[in-house]
Amino acid sequence: MILRRLVAWSLPLLALLLLGSAWTLRLPAAETPAKVSPAHRAGAIEMTFLKAQPGKRAQLVAFLRANWLAMDAKAVSAGLMESYELLEAEDEADPWNVAVMVVYRTPAGYAGVAEEFEQIRKAHQTVLIDGLGLRDLGRIVGSRKVFARTQPG
């Protein structure tokens, strides 16, 4: 059980690392990766893991898109975040089945932009899905902060 949880929590992070490694390994010898700014190299990735209520995964994803990702898009436009992504697990038996990954420009992560992001949150009107909010559709089961953006340069 502990091993299964460890594997389930580690898979998204491992996938990110492997994708980054595969991209680097596929470059022809004559090419070099584009220069990456120091802020980019030092940025934090924060992931929030959620578990949908039974039969509510599609609605939870719709809620996240209409609310969390809508606010994240504004934060990216404002320069508070570098990017964001919605991830889904295939196996319903995993401890989580939906995750939101946010890439920040600095090691401080969300803490470094919390005050500015709070202004975006205050201006956002929560969009309910079929009259249901986050508490009705799922719950946050964990979060992780990692620093996997370092590249030689």
PyRosetta script that sets phi, psi and omega in degrees:
from pyrosetta import init, pose_from_sequence

init()
pose = pose_from_sequence("MILRRLVAWSLPLLALLLLGSAWTLRLPAAETPAKVSPAHRAGAIEMTFLKAQPGKRAQLVAFLRANWLAMDAKAVSAGLMESYELLEAEDEADPWNVAVMVVYRTPAGYAGVAEEFEQIRKAHQTVLIDGLGLRDLGRIVGSRKVFARTQPG")
pose.set_psi(1, -46.0)
pose.set_omega(1, 179.6)
pose.set_phi(2, -64.7)
pose.set_psi(2, -42.7)
pose.set_omega(2, 178.9)
pose.set_phi(3, -62.3)
pose.set_psi(3, -42.8)
pose.set_omega(3, 179.7)
pose.set_phi(4, -61.6)
pose.set_psi(4, -42.6)
pose.set_omega(4, 178.4)
pose.set_phi(5, -64.7)
pose.set_psi(5, -42.8)
pose.set_omega(5, 179.0)
pose.set_phi(6, -60.0)
pose.set_psi(6, -45.2)
pose.set_omega(6, 179.6)
pose.set_phi(7, -64.2)
pose.set_psi(7, -44.6)
pose.set_omega(7, -178.0)
pose.set_phi(8, -62.7)
pose.set_psi(8, -39.2)
pose.set_omega(8, 179.9)
pose.set_phi(9, -74.5)
pose.set_psi(9, -29.3)
pose.set_omega(9, -174.3)
pose.set_phi(10, -86.2)
pose.set_psi(10, -22.9)
pose.set_omega(10, -174.7)
pose.set_phi(11, -56.6)
pose.set_psi(11, -46.1)
pose.set_omega(11, -179.5)
pose.set_phi(12, -63.2)
pose.set_psi(12, -39.0)
pose.set_omega(12, -179.6)
pose.set_phi(13, -68.4)
pose.set_psi(13, -40.7)
pose.set_omega(13, 177.9)
pose.set_phi(14, -63.4)
pose.set_psi(14, -41.4)
pose.set_omega(14, 178.8)
pose.set_phi(15, -60.6)
pose.set_psi(15, -41.9)
pose.set_omega(15, 178.3)
pose.set_phi(16, -61.4)
pose.set_psi(16, -45.2)
pose.set_omega(16, -179.6)
pose.set_phi(17, -65.2)
pose.set_psi(17, -42.3)
pose.set_omega(17, 179.9)
pose.set_phi(18, -66.7)
pose.set_psi(18, -40.8)
pose.set_omega(18, 178.3)
pose.set_phi(19, -62.0)
pose.set_psi(19, -42.7)
pose.set_omega(19, 177.7)
pose.set_phi(20, -63.2)
pose.set_psi(20, -41.5)
pose.set_omega(20, 179.2)
pose.set_phi(21, -66.9)
pose.set_psi(21, -42.3)
pose.set_omega(21, -179.5)
pose.set_phi(22, -63.7)
pose.set_psi(22, -39.4)
pose.set_omega(22, 179.3)
pose.set_phi(23, -62.8)
pose.set_psi(23, -44.9)
pose.set_omega(23, -179.6)
pose.set_phi(24, -64.7)
pose.set_psi(24, -41.0)
pose.set_omega(24, -177.3)
pose.set_phi(25, -70.1)
pose.set_psi(25, -24.0)
pose.set_omega(25, -177.8)
pose.set_phi(26, -82.4)
pose.set_psi(26, -8.2)
pose.set_omega(26, -179.1)
pose.set_phi(27, -68.4)
pose.set_psi(27, 133.8)
pose.set_omega(27, 174.5)
pose.set_phi(28, -62.1)
pose.set_psi(28, 154.1)
pose.set_omega(28, -176.1)
pose.set_phi(29, -57.3)
pose.set_psi(29, -32.0)
pose.set_omega(29, -176.8)
pose.set_phi(30, -76.4)
pose.set_psi(30, -19.6)
pose.set_omega(30, -178.1)
pose.set_phi(31, -94.7)
pose.set_psi(31, 152.7)
pose.set_omega(31, 173.9)
pose.set_phi(32, -127.7)
pose.set_psi(32, 152.2)
pose.set_omega(32, 178.7)
pose.set_phi(33, -61.3)
pose.set_psi(33, 150.7)
pose.set_omega(33, 176.3)
pose.set_phi(34, -60.8)
pose.set_psi(34, 148.1)
pose.set_omega(34, 177.4)
pose.set_phi(35, -62.4)
pose.set_psi(35, 138.6)
pose.set_omega(35, -178.7)
pose.set_phi(36, -114.4)
pose.set_psi(36, 132.4)
pose.set_omega(36, -177.5)
pose.set_phi(37, -64.2)
pose.set_psi(37, 152.2)
pose.set_omega(37, 178.6)
pose.set_phi(38, -57.3)
pose.set_psi(38, -37.6)
pose.set_omega(38, 179.3)
pose.set_phi(39, -63.5)
pose.set_psi(39, -39.5)
pose.set_omega(39, 179.0)
pose.set_phi(40, -63.8)
pose.set_psi(40, -46.4)
pose.set_omega(40, -178.5)
pose.set_phi(41, -62.1)
pose.set_psi(41, -32.1)
pose.set_omega(41, -174.2)
pose.set_phi(42, -92.8)
pose.set_psi(42, -1.4)
pose.set_omega(42, -174.2)
pose.set_phi(43, -67.6)
pose.set_psi(43, 159.9)
pose.set_omega(43, 179.3)
pose.set_phi(44, -103.1)
pose.set_psi(44, 149.7)
pose.set_omega(44, 171.3)
pose.set_phi(45, -111.4)
pose.set_psi(45, 127.0)
pose.set_omega(45, 177.2)
pose.set_phi(46, -119.0)
pose.set_psi(46, 131.8)
pose.set_omega(46, -179.5)
pose.set_phi(47, -120.5)
pose.set_psi(47, 134.2)
pose.set_omega(47, 175.3)
pose.set_phi(48, -113.9)
pose.set_psi(48, 125.4)
pose.set_omega(48, -177.2)
pose.set_phi(49, -103.1)
pose.set_psi(49, 133.9)
pose.set_omega(49, -179.5)
pose.set_phi(50, -127.4)
pose.set_psi(50, 152.3)
pose.set_omega(50, 175.3)
pose.set_phi(51, -120.1)
pose.set_psi(51, 119.4)
pose.set_omega(51, 179.3)
pose.set_phi(52, -72.3)
pose.set_psi(52, 148.1)
pose.set_omega(52, 171.0)
pose.set_phi(53, -63.9)
pose.set_psi(53, 151.3)
pose.set_omega(53, 179.9)
pose.set_phi(54, -51.8)
pose.set_psi(54, 128.6)
pose.set_omega(54, 178.4)
pose.set_phi(55, 76.0)
pose.set_psi(55, 7.0)
pose.set_omega(55, -175.2)
pose.set_phi(56, -116.4)
pose.set_psi(56, 12.3)
pose.set_omega(56, -176.1)
pose.set_phi(57, -59.7)
pose.set_psi(57, -47.6)
pose.set_omega(57, -178.5)
pose.set_phi(58, -60.6)
pose.set_psi(58, -39.9)
pose.set_omega(58, 178.5)
pose.set_phi(59, -69.1)
pose.set_psi(59, -38.0)
pose.set_omega(59, 177.0)
pose.set_phi(60, -62.8)
pose.set_psi(60, -44.3)
pose.set_omega(60, 178.1)
pose.set_phi(61, -60.6)
pose.set_psi(61, -43.6)
pose.set_omega(61, 178.4)
pose.set_phi(62, -61.9)
pose.set_psi(62, -40.4)
pose.set_omega(62, 178.2)
pose.set_phi(63, -62.8)
pose.set_psi(63, -45.8)
pose.set_omega(63, -179.8)
pose.set_phi(64, -62.6)
pose.set_psi(64, -41.9)
pose.set_omega(64, 178.9)
pose.set_phi(65, -63.1)
pose.set_psi(65, -43.6)
pose.set_omega(65, -176.3)
pose.set_phi(66, -74.4)
pose.set_psi(66, -20.5)
pose.set_omega(66, -174.8)
pose.set_phi(67, -119.8)
pose.set_psi(67, -72.4)
pose.set_omega(67, -176.2)
pose.set_phi(68, -59.0)
pose.set_psi(68, -51.7)
pose.set_omega(68, -175.9)
pose.set_phi(69, -70.7)
pose.set_psi(69, -30.2)
pose.set_omega(69, 175.7)
pose.set_phi(70, -64.1)
pose.set_psi(70, -42.0)
pose.set_omega(70, 177.7)
pose.set_phi(71, -70.5)
pose.set_psi(71, -38.5)
pose.set_omega(71, 177.8)
pose.set_phi(72, -62.2)
pose.set_psi(72, -37.6)
pose.set_omega(72, 178.5)
pose.set_phi(73, -61.3)
pose.set_psi(73, -41.1)
pose.set_omega(73, 177.5)
pose.set_phi(74, -66.4)
pose.set_psi(74, -37.2)
pose.set_omega(74, 179.0)
pose.set_phi(75, -66.7)
pose.set_psi(75, -37.8)
pose.set_omega(75, 176.5)
pose.set_phi(76, -64.2)
pose.set_psi(76, -45.2)
pose.set_omega(76, 179.3)
pose.set_phi(77, -61.1)
pose.set_psi(77, -33.3)
pose.set_omega(77, 179.6)
pose.set_phi(78, -83.0)
pose.set_psi(78, -4.0)
pose.set_omega(78, 179.4)
pose.set_phi(79, 82.8)
pose.set_psi(79, 12.4)
pose.set_omega(79, -179.4)
pose.set_phi(80, -80.8)
pose.set_psi(80, -29.3)
pose.set_omega(80, -178.7)
pose.set_phi(81, -130.2)
pose.set_psi(81, 156.8)
pose.set_omega(81, 175.2)
pose.set_phi(82, -86.3)
pose.set_psi(82, -44.9)
pose.set_omega(82, -179.2)
pose.set_phi(83, -164.4)
pose.set_psi(83, 173.2)
pose.set_omega(83, 177.1)
pose.set_phi(84, -150.3)
pose.set_psi(84, 159.5)
pose.set_omega(84, 179.6)
pose.set_phi(85, -156.2)
pose.set_psi(85, 146.4)
pose.set_omega(85, 175.1)
pose.set_phi(86, -101.4)
pose.set_psi(86, 128.9)
pose.set_omega(86, -179.1)
pose.set_phi(87, -120.5)
pose.set_psi(87, 148.0)
pose.set_omega(87, 176.5)
pose.set_phi(88, -130.1)
pose.set_psi(88, 139.9)
pose.set_omega(88, 174.9)
pose.set_phi(89, -87.4)
pose.set_psi(89, 151.0)
pose.set_omega(89, 179.7)
pose.set_phi(90, -81.2)
pose.set_psi(90, -38.8)
pose.set_omega(90, -172.1)
pose.set_phi(91, -89.2)
pose.set_psi(91, 117.3)
pose.set_omega(91, 179.0)
pose.set_phi(92, -64.9)
pose.set_psi(92, -18.4)
pose.set_omega(92, -179.4)
pose.set_phi(93, -78.7)
pose.set_psi(93, -12.7)
pose.set_omega(93, 178.2)
pose.set_phi(94, -62.2)
pose.set_psi(94, 156.9)
pose.set_omega(94, 179.9)
pose.set_phi(95, -67.7)
pose.set_psi(95, -16.1)
pose.set_omega(95, 174.8)
pose.set_phi(96, -138.6)
pose.set_psi(96, 155.2)
pose.set_omega(96, 176.5)
pose.set_phi(97, -132.4)
pose.set_psi(97, -4.5)
pose.set_omega(97, 175.0)
pose.set_phi(98, -140.3)
pose.set_psi(98, 140.2)
pose.set_omega(98, 177.1)
pose.set_phi(99, -139.1)
pose.set_psi(99, 147.8)
pose.set_omega(99, 173.0)
pose.set_phi(100, -116.3)
pose.set_psi(100, 125.4)
pose.set_omega(100, -179.6)
pose.set_phi(101, -111.7)
pose.set_psi(101, 130.0)
pose.set_omega(101, 178.5)
pose.set_phi(102, -123.8)
pose.set_psi(102, 131.8)
pose.set_omega(102, 176.9)
pose.set_phi(103, -104.2)
pose.set_psi(103, 120.1)
pose.set_omega(103, 179.6)
pose.set_phi(104, -99.2)
pose.set_psi(104, 160.2)
pose.set_omega(104, -176.9)
pose.set_phi(105, -82.4)
pose.set_psi(105, -17.1)
pose.set_omega(105, -177.7)
pose.set_phi(106, -129.4)
pose.set_psi(106, 162.8)
pose.set_omega(106, 178.7)
pose.set_phi(107, -63.7)
pose.set_psi(107, -19.9)
pose.set_omega(107, -179.4)
pose.set_phi(108, -67.5)
pose.set_psi(108, -22.0)
pose.set_omega(108, 179.7)
pose.set_phi(109, 62.4)
pose.set_psi(109, -140.5)
pose.set_omega(109, -177.1)
pose.set_phi(110, -59.0)
pose.set_psi(110, -38.7)
pose.set_omega(110, -178.2)
pose.set_phi(111, -55.8)
pose.set_psi(111, -31.7)
pose.set_omega(111, -179.0)
pose.set_phi(112, -75.7)
pose.set_psi(112, -15.4)
pose.set_omega(112, -178.4)
pose.set_phi(113, -125.8)
pose.set_psi(113, 7.6)
pose.set_omega(113, -172.6)
pose.set_phi(114, -55.3)
pose.set_psi(114, -44.1)
pose.set_omega(114, -177.6)
pose.set_phi(115, -63.2)
pose.set_psi(115, -46.0)
pose.set_omega(115, 179.9)
pose.set_phi(116, -68.8)
pose.set_psi(116, -38.8)
pose.set_omega(116, -179.7)
pose.set_phi(117, -66.9)
pose.set_psi(117, -32.9)
pose.set_omega(117, 179.2)
pose.set_phi(118, -60.2)
pose.set_psi(118, -31.5)
pose.set_omega(118, 176.7)
pose.set_phi(119, -66.3)
pose.set_psi(119, -39.0)
pose.set_omega(119, 176.5)
pose.set_phi(120, -65.3)
pose.set_psi(120, -43.0)
pose.set_omega(120, -179.1)
pose.set_phi(121, -63.3)
pose.set_psi(121, -42.6)
pose.set_omega(121, -179.7)
pose.set_phi(122, -63.5)
pose.set_psi(122, -34.4)
pose.set_omega(122, -178.9)
pose.set_phi(123, -79.0)
pose.set_psi(123, -16.6)
pose.set_omega(123, -176.8)
pose.set_phi(124, -82.4)
pose.set_psi(124, 133.9)
pose.set_omega(124, 173.4)
pose.set_phi(125, -94.3)
pose.set_psi(125, 121.5)
pose.set_omega(125, -178.8)
pose.set_phi(126, -60.8)
pose.set_psi(126, 130.7)
pose.set_omega(126, 178.0)
pose.set_phi(127, -99.5)
pose.set_psi(127, 117.9)
pose.set_omega(127, 176.3)
pose.set_phi(128, -85.0)
pose.set_psi(128, 148.3)
pose.set_omega(128, 177.7)
pose.set_phi(129, -109.4)
pose.set_psi(129, 116.6)
pose.set_omega(129, -175.5)
pose.set_phi(130, 53.1)
pose.set_psi(130, 35.8)
pose.set_omega(130, 179.1)
pose.set_phi(131, 77.7)
pose.set_psi(131, 7.2)
pose.set_omega(131, -175.4)
pose.set_phi(132, -111.4)
pose.set_psi(132, 142.5)
pose.set_omega(132, 176.6)
pose.set_phi(133, -104.6)
pose.set_psi(133, -174.7)
pose.set_omega(133, -176.5)
pose.set_phi(134, -55.1)
pose.set_psi(134, -45.1)
pose.set_omega(134, -177.9)
pose.set_phi(135, -60.4)
pose.set_psi(135, -29.1)
pose.set_omega(135, -179.9)
pose.set_phi(136, -82.9)
pose.set_psi(136, -25.1)
pose.set_omega(136, -172.0)
pose.set_phi(137, -99.5)
pose.set_psi(137, -25.0)
pose.set_omega(137, -178.2)
pose.set_phi(138, 177.3)
pose.set_psi(138, -171.4)
pose.set_omega(138, 179.4)
pose.set_phi(139, -146.9)
pose.set_psi(139, 153.5)
pose.set_omega(139, 175.2)
pose.set_phi(140, -76.0)
pose.set_psi(140, 127.0)
pose.set_omega(140, -178.9)
pose.set_phi(141, -110.5)
pose.set_psi(141, -5.2)
pose.set_omega(141, 177.1)
pose.set_phi(142, 170.5)
pose.set_psi(142, 170.1)
pose.set_omega(142, 175.2)
pose.set_phi(143, -150.8)
pose.set_psi(143, 155.7)
pose.set_omega(143, -179.9)
pose.set_phi(144, -141.8)
pose.set_psi(144, 144.1)
pose.set_omega(144, 174.6)
pose.set_phi(145, -120.4)
pose.set_psi(145, 125.6)
pose.set_omega(145, -179.4)
pose.set_phi(146, -132.5)
pose.set_psi(146, 165.0)
pose.set_omega(146, 179.2)
pose.set_phi(147, -126.9)
pose.set_psi(147, 81.2)
pose.set_omega(147, -175.5)
pose.set_phi(148, -113.4)
pose.set_psi(148, 20.9)
pose.set_omega(148, -174.0)
pose.set_phi(149, -99.8)
pose.set_psi(149, -0.2)
pose.set_omega(149, -177.3)
pose.set_phi(150, -68.2)
pose.set_psi(150, 128.5)
pose.set_omega(150, 176.3)
pose.set_phi(151, -130.4)
pose.set_psi(151, 149.9)
pose.set_omega(151, 177.0)
pose.set_phi(152, -63.1)
pose.set_psi(152, 145.8)
pose.set_omega(152, 179.2)
pose.set_phi(153, 164.8)
pose.dump_pdb("model.pdb")
